[in-house]
């Protein structure tokens, strides 16, 4: 983003709404710190928790440094393998964020495309697609994701991590596109009867071009708000699947996997192994949800 674009955004109504909302600024700061630490974990993290040559079993289940009161090298303690919790959080958050953002992007592409087609074409196309949405909504999202992820792991037990992540993203996106399709379809039904669309039809503009150049930009506002909120939902879904053992591969533990590992030691007194990954997950989901709430209000002209 260039300096000119950033300046224009900062001086716009949305930028003014952001500056006047301490909650949005605090949420943006927390989200930025989490994303920055996860992307640059290789440089920011004090240790590489997945480098087996650096692990020492004698350091397993060490408490956080401030509890011991001594000069310890593990600020948030270690897990059962001697891995630094702080470093594991940074690397684990990277996996959770990548899976969450990728699944939302896939859901947006599929949902917006089908919603535009249903709303603009109407007729039997609209009927078939909306009945498909009704069928998908009748199944709990976490149940569908659990089923697809479990079947994928059963069919590809020795698959590479890339394939495993692809199955995980697909399982989360399978039901995530429905909300975008229904939202875009409703907005398209309103837009297709407006004068600018009718004028484009009269002048002979192709339907595909009308949908892409005229209708799509005017229905993306609600999609942006929904996508922002759904990122947090996708991250929580991924953590849930990983906690149940059908999410991220064991060799690439996400926040959900770290919580599951720490859960075995929660009642033994080593609470930090599961509490800190849980707090990290809460911070990411809460900051993204607060940003989504702010964006919804900022893009609503009735609230200005």
C-alpha positions as CSV (number, residue, x, y, z in Angstrom):
1,X,0.0,0.0,0.0
2,X,1.5,3.3,-1.1
3,X,1.8,6.3,1.2
4,X,-0.8,8.2,-0.9
5,X,-3.4,5.5,-0.6
6,X,-2.7,5.1,3.1
7,X,-3.1,8.9,3.5
8,X,-6.4,9.0,1.6
9,X,-7.7,6.1,3.7
10,X,-6.6,7.7,6.9
11,X,-8.5,10.9,6.0
12,X,-11.6,9.1,4.8
13,X,-14.8,8.4,6.8
14,X,-13.6,4.9,7.5
15,X,-10.3,6.2,8.7
16,X,-12.0,8.8,10.9
17,X,-14.2,6.0,12.4
18,X,-11.1,4.0,13.1
19,X,-9.3,6.9,14.8
20,X,-12.3,7.7,17.0
21,X,-12.7,4.1,18.2
22,X,-10.2,3.1,20.9
23,X,-11.6,-0.4,20.9
24,X,-10.9,-0.8,17.1
25,X,-7.4,0.6,17.5
26,X,-6.6,-1.7,20.5
27,X,-8.0,-4.7,18.5
28,X,-5.9,-3.7,15.5
29,X,-2.8,-3.5,17.6
30,X,-3.3,-6.9,19.2
31,X,-4.1,-8.5,15.8
32,X,-1.0,-6.8,14.2
33,X,1.3,-8.1,17.0
34,X,-0.1,-11.6,16.6
35,X,0.2,-11.6,12.8
36,X,3.6,-10.1,12.9
37,X,5.0,-12.6,15.4
38,X,3.5,-15.5,13.5
39,X,4.8,-14.4,10.1
40,X,8.3,-13.6,11.3
41,X,8.4,-16.4,13.9
42,X,11.7,-17.5,12.5
43,X,13.3,-14.2,13.5
44,X,11.2,-13.2,16.5
45,X,10.9,-16.5,18.4
46,X,13.8,-17.1,20.8
47,X,13.9,-20.8,20.0
48,X,12.8,-23.1,17.1
49,X,10.5,-25.5,19.0
50,X,10.4,-27.9,16.0
51,X,14.2,-28.4,15.7
52,X,14.7,-31.7,17.5
53,X,18.4,-31.1,17.8
54,X,17.9,-28.1,20.1
55,X,15.4,-29.8,22.5
56,X,16.5,-31.0,25.9
57,X,14.3,-33.4,27.8
58,X,15.8,-32.2,31.0
59,X,14.0,-28.8,30.3
60,X,10.6,-30.5,30.0
61,X,7.7,-29.0,31.9
62,X,9.6,-26.1,33.3
63,X,7.3,-23.4,34.8
64,X,7.3,-19.8,33.5
65,X,10.3,-17.7,34.3
66,X,8.6,-15.2,36.6
67,X,7.2,-18.0,38.8
68,X,10.7,-19.4,39.4
69,X,12.1,-16.0,40.0
70,X,15.5,-17.0,38.6
71,X,17.3,-16.2,35.4
72,X,15.5,-18.7,33.2
73,X,15.5,-18.8,29.4
74,X,11.9,-19.9,28.9
75,X,9.6,-16.9,29.6
76,X,6.3,-18.9,29.4
77,X,7.8,-22.3,30.4
78,X,8.2,-25.4,28.4
79,X,6.0,-28.4,27.4
80,X,6.5,-32.1,27.9
81,X,9.1,-32.2,25.2
82,X,11.2,-29.3,26.5
83,X,9.9,-26.9,23.8
84,X,9.7,-23.2,24.6
85,X,6.0,-22.3,24.9
86,X,6.5,-18.8,23.7
87,X,8.2,-19.9,20.5
88,X,5.6,-22.7,20.0
89,X,2.8,-20.1,20.2
90,X,4.4,-18.0,17.5
91,X,4.9,-21.0,15.1
92,X,1.5,-22.5,16.0
93,X,-0.3,-19.1,15.4
94,X,1.2,-19.1,12.0
95,X,-0.4,-22.4,11.1
96,X,-3.8,-21.3,12.6
97,X,-3.8,-18.0,10.7
98,X,-2.8,-19.5,7.4
99,X,-5.5,-22.2,7.6
100,X,-8.1,-19.7,8.8
101,X,-7.4,-17.0,6.1
102,X,-7.0,-19.6,3.3
103,X,-10.3,-21.3,4.1
104,X,-12.1,-17.9,4.3
105,X,-10.6,-16.8,0.9
106,X,-11.8,-20.1,-0.7
107,X,-15.3,-19.6,0.9
108,X,-15.5,-16.1,-0.4
109,X,-14.5,-17.0,-4.0
110,X,-17.0,-19.9,-4.1
111,X,-19.8,-18.1,-2.2
112,X,-19.6,-14.8,-4.1
113,X,-19.5,-16.6,-7.4
114,X,-22.5,-18.7,-6.7
115,X,-24.4,-15.9,-5.0
116,X,-23.9,-13.6,-8.0
117,X,-25.0,-16.3,-10.4
118,X,-28.1,-17.1,-8.3
119,X,-29.2,-13.5,-7.8
120,X,-28.5,-12.4,-11.4
121,X,-29.8,-15.3,-13.3
122,X,-32.8,-16.2,-11.1
123,X,-35.2,-19.0,-12.2
124,X,-34.1,-22.6,-11.8
125,X,-30.5,-21.6,-11.2
126,X,-31.5,-19.6,-8.2
127,X,-33.7,-22.4,-6.9
128,X,-31.1,-25.1,-7.2
129,X,-28.4,-23.1,-5.6
130,X,-30.5,-21.9,-2.7
131,X,-31.8,-25.4,-2.0
132,X,-28.2,-26.5,-2.0
133,X,-27.5,-23.8,0.6
134,X,-30.4,-25.0,2.7
135,X,-29.0,-28.6,2.6
136,X,-25.6,-27.4,3.7
137,X,-27.0,-25.3,6.5
138,X,-28.9,-28.3,7.9
139,X,-25.6,-29.9,8.9
140,X,-23.4,-28.4,11.7
141,X,-20.3,-26.9,10.3
142,X,-18.0,-28.5,12.8
143,X,-19.5,-31.9,12.1
144,X,-19.0,-31.6,8.3
145,X,-15.5,-30.4,8.8
146,X,-14.8,-33.2,11.3
147,X,-16.2,-35.8,8.8
148,X,-14.2,-34.5,5.8
149,X,-11.0,-34.0,7.7
150,X,-11.3,-37.6,9.2
151,X,-12.1,-39.1,5.8
152,X,-9.2,-37.2,4.2
153,X,-6.7,-38.5,6.8
154,X,-8.0,-42.0,6.4
155,X,-7.6,-41.9,2.6
156,X,-4.2,-40.3,2.7
157,X,-2.6,-41.6,6.0
158,X,1.0,-40.9,4.8
159,X,0.2,-37.7,2.8
160,X,2.6,-34.8,2.9
161,X,1.8,-31.9,5.2
162,X,0.7,-29.8,2.2
163,X,-2.0,-32.3,1.3
164,X,-3.1,-32.5,4.9
165,X,-3.5,-28.8,5.1
166,X,-5.3,-28.7,1.8
167,X,-7.9,-31.2,3.2
168,X,-8.2,-29.2,6.4
169,X,-8.8,-26.0,4.4
170,X,-11.4,-27.7,2.2
171,X,-13.2,-29.2,5.1
172,X,-13.6,-25.8,6.8
173,X,-14.6,-24.1,3.5
174,X,-17.2,-26.7,2.6
175,X,-19.9,-25.0,4.7
176,X,-18.3,-21.6,5.0
177,X,-19.3,-20.5,1.5
178,X,-23.1,-20.7,2.2
179,X,-23.3,-17.5,4.1
180,X,-21.5,-15.5,1.4
181,X,-23.7,-17.0,-1.3
182,X,-26.9,-16.0,0.5
183,X,-25.6,-12.6,1.4
184,X,-24.4,-11.8,-2.2
185,X,-27.6,-13.3,-3.7
186,X,-29.8,-11.0,-1.6
187,X,-27.7,-7.9,-2.5
188,X,-27.7,-8.9,-6.2
189,X,-31.5,-9.2,-6.3
190,X,-31.6,-5.5,-5.3
191,X,-28.8,-4.3,-7.6
192,X,-30.0,-6.1,-10.8
193,X,-33.2,-4.0,-10.9
194,X,-31.4,-0.6,-10.6
195,X,-31.1,1.8,-13.5
196,X,-27.3,1.4,-14.1
197,X,-27.8,-2.4,-14.7
198,X,-30.8,-1.9,-16.9
199,X,-28.8,0.7,-18.9
200,X,-25.9,-1.7,-19.3
201,X,-28.3,-4.4,-20.6
202,X,-29.9,-2.1,-23.1
203,X,-26.6,-1.1,-24.5
204,X,-25.7,-4.8,-25.1
205,X,-23.2,-5.4,-22.4
206,X,-22.7,-9.1,-21.8
207,X,-24.2,-10.5,-18.5
208,X,-20.9,-11.8,-17.3
209,X,-19.4,-8.3,-17.7
210,X,-22.3,-6.7,-15.9
211,X,-21.9,-9.0,-13.0
212,X,-18.1,-8.5,-12.8
213,X,-17.9,-4.8,-13.5
214,X,-21.1,-3.4,-12.2
215,X,-22.8,-5.6,-9.7
216,X,-19.9,-7.2,-7.9
217,X,-18.3,-3.9,-6.6
218,X,-21.6,-2.9,-5.1
219,X,-22.2,-6.1,-3.1
220,X,-18.7,-6.5,-1.7
221,X,-19.3,-4.3,1.4
222,X,-21.2,-6.9,3.4
223,X,-18.9,-9.6,2.1
224,X,-15.8,-7.8,3.6
225,X,-17.5,-7.5,7.0
226,X,-18.6,-11.1,6.9
227,X,-15.2,-12.3,5.9
228,X,-13.5,-10.4,8.7
229,X,-15.7,-12.0,11.3
230,X,-15.5,-15.5,9.7
231,X,-11.7,-15.5,9.9
232,X,-12.0,-15.8,13.7
233,X,-14.6,-18.6,13.3
234,X,-12.4,-20.5,10.9
235,X,-9.4,-20.2,13.3
236,X,-11.5,-21.6,16.1
237,X,-12.8,-24.4,13.9
238,X,-9.3,-25.3,12.9
239,X,-8.3,-25.3,16.6
240,X,-11.2,-27.5,17.4
241,X,-10.3,-30.0,14.7
242,X,-6.7,-30.0,15.8
243,X,-7.8,-30.5,19.4
244,X,-9.8,-33.6,18.4
245,X,-6.8,-34.9,16.5
246,X,-8.0,-34.5,12.9
247,X,-6.7,-31.1,12.1
248,X,-3.1,-30.0,11.6
249,X,-0.5,-32.8,11.3
250,X,1.3,-33.7,14.5
251,X,4.6,-32.6,13.0
252,X,3.2,-29.1,12.5
253,X,1.1,-28.4,15.7
254,X,-1.2,-25.4,15.6
255,X,-2.8,-23.7,18.6
256,X,-5.4,-26.5,18.9
257,X,-2.8,-29.2,19.0
258,X,-0.8,-27.3,21.7
259,X,-4.0,-27.0,23.8
260,X,-4.6,-30.8,23.4
261,X,-1.1,-31.6,24.5
262,X,-1.3,-29.4,27.5
263,X,-4.7,-30.7,28.5
264,X,-3.0,-34.0,29.5
265,X,-1.0,-32.1,32.1
266,X,-3.5,-29.5,33.3
267,X,-4.5,-31.4,36.5
268,X,-0.9,-32.3,37.2
269,X,0.0,-28.7,38.0
270,X,1.6,-27.8,34.6
271,X,-1.2,-25.4,33.7
272,X,1.0,-23.1,31.5
273,X,1.2,-25.8,28.8
274,X,-2.5,-25.4,27.9
275,X,-3.4,-22.0,29.3
276,X,-1.0,-19.9,27.2
277,X,-2.1,-21.4,23.9
278,X,-5.7,-21.0,24.9
279,X,-5.1,-17.3,25.7
280,X,-3.3,-16.8,22.4
281,X,-6.3,-18.3,20.6
282,X,-8.7,-16.1,22.5
283,X,-6.7,-13.0,21.7
284,X,-6.6,-13.7,18.0
285,X,-10.3,-14.5,17.8
286,X,-11.4,-11.6,20.0
287,X,-9.3,-9.0,18.1
288,X,-10.5,-10.2,14.7
289,X,-14.1,-10.2,15.9
290,X,-13.8,-6.6,17.3
291,X,-12.3,-5.5,14.0
292,X,-15.2,-7.1,12.2
293,X,-17.7,-5.3,14.4
294,X,-16.0,-2.0,13.8
295,X,-15.9,-2.5,10.1
296,X,-19.6,-3.4,10.0
297,X,-20.4,-0.1,11.8
298,X,-18.0,1.9,9.7
299,X,-19.4,0.7,6.4
300,X,-23.0,1.2,7.4
301,X,-24.1,4.7,6.2
302,X,-27.0,4.7,8.6
303,X,-24.6,4.8,11.6
304,X,-22.5,7.8,10.3
